[in-house]
Amino acid sequence: MSFDVYLAVLADSDLFGTLAIFCFFAAIGNLFVRVRNSKWHRVLTFLCLVSITLLEVVGSYYANLPPA
């Protein structure tokens, strides 16, 4: 899979918009102690952090590949 394909998949799927909404709800949930201490909110926050980190790692990998 080439870097162009990677970028096309990210641009065509509404991945960043969905991720932003997902993380927005996790951030809003942090304002309330009862929500912040719930298990589902901890999972939601963990998934936000992991997904952003995973996108960075995959993007860095493809950005550092030698040109074909």
N, C-alpha and C positions, 0 to 999 in steps of 0.2 A: 504494500500500500504506500503510495507516495504522499508527500506533504500536500500536494494540490488536492488530492482526494480527502485527506484529513481536514483541510480548511473548507472544502466544499460540504462535507458532512456537517461541520459545525455551523456553517453559514446557512445551509438549507434547513436544518432541523432547528427549531426554535429553542435550542438548548440553553443559550445564555439567558433568554427571557424567562424561561421556566425556572432555571436555577436562581435567578434574581428574586423571583416571587417566592420560591421555596425558602430561600435564606431570609427574605423580608419577614415572613411569618415566624421563622425561628427567632429573629431579633425582637419582634413585637412580643412574642411569648416571654422573653426574658424580663419584660417590664413587670410581670405579675409573679409573685413568689409561689403561689399555688401551681401555676403552669410550669414555672421554671424547675420545680422539684419533681415533676411527673416524669415517668419513664419514657413516654412517647416523645416528650420534648427533648430529652437528652439524646434519643435516637435521631430525631430530626436535626438537631444541631451537629451531631457527629457526622451524619450523612452530608450536610452542607460543607463541613470542613474537609471531609475526605474527597468529595467530588471536585471542589476547587483545586485541591492539591493534585488530584489525579489529572485534571485538565492541564495543569502547569507542567507536570512531569511528562505527559505524552507530547505536549507541544514543544517542550525543550528537547526531547529525544528527536522528534522529526526536524526541528530547526537545526540540529547539529549533525544531521546526516550529510554526507558529501553529495554534491550535485550528481545527478545521473548522466 
